[in-house]
Amino acid sequence: MTDYGAPERKFQQAEAGLVVTEGHVVEGYASLFGKTDQGGDIVQKGAYAASLKRLRARGGRVKMLWQHDPAQPIGVWDEVREDATGLWVKGRILTEVEKGREVAALLQAGAIDGLSIGYRTVKAERDGKGKRLLSELELWEVSLVTFPMLPEARVAAKADALDGDWRDMAAVFEDARRSLAGR
C-alpha cells in the first residue's frame, strides 16, 4: 500500500542513549527498527534508504530542528545513516544562535532527552494485529524534543524510563501543540 498523506512525526528515544559531547555534539538513534511506538507504528529495516539516497544525490541534508518547528533550526546533522539497529544521527547544535545555546543547556541539565523524526509515509501496510508497518519513509528532519514517543529513546545517563502516567501526559501535550500549530 502506498500512502502519500500529510507529514508525520515519530518520537524516538535512542535505545543506546543520545550522547552529548563538548556540550553541543549529539549522536544517537533517531529511529529504531522493529520497535512498536505508542502510535502502533513499526519502522522496518531499510525504510530510510531511498530517501537518504535521494538527499545525497541532490546534495541535501536532513534538518535539525527544535520540537519540529521549521522556524527553529538549531544545528546540523553531519551524519545520518541506517544500520542494523535503526536511523543513526550525529550532528552539532549551533551555540552561535540563541536557541542553540538554550537547547545545549537543556540537554546538559537533562531537561530534554529525546529525538523525533519528521517524515512522510511512502509505503506502509497493516499487520494482522492492526500495527502499521512502515517500509518506506521520506525523511525530512530530526528534532530534539521534550517528549519522545518511543520509550527507548532517551539521552544517556540523564533520563529514567517514563511510566505510563508521564507518557499519557506527554501525548496530551503533543496533541495540544499540534492543535495550536494548526491555527
Sequence and secondary structure as in RCSB ss.txt:
>XXXX:A:sequence
MTDYGAPERKFQQAEAGLVVTEGHVVEGYASLFGKTDQGGDIVQKGAYAASLKRLRARGGRVKMLWQHDPAQPIG
VWDEVREDATGLWVKGRILTEVEKGREVAALLQAGAIDGLSIGYRTVKAERDGKGKRLLSELELWEVSLVTFPML
PEARVAAKADALDGDWRDMAAVFEDARRSLAGR
>XXXX:A:secstr
 B   S EEEEE  TT BEEETTTEEEEEEEETT B TTSEEE TTTTHHHHHHHHHTT   EEEETTEEEEEEE
EEEEEEE SSEEEEEEEE TTSHHHHHHHHHHHHTS  EEEEEEEEEEEEE TTS EEEEEEEEEEEEEESS SB
TT  BTTT     HHHHHHHHHHHHHHHHHHT 
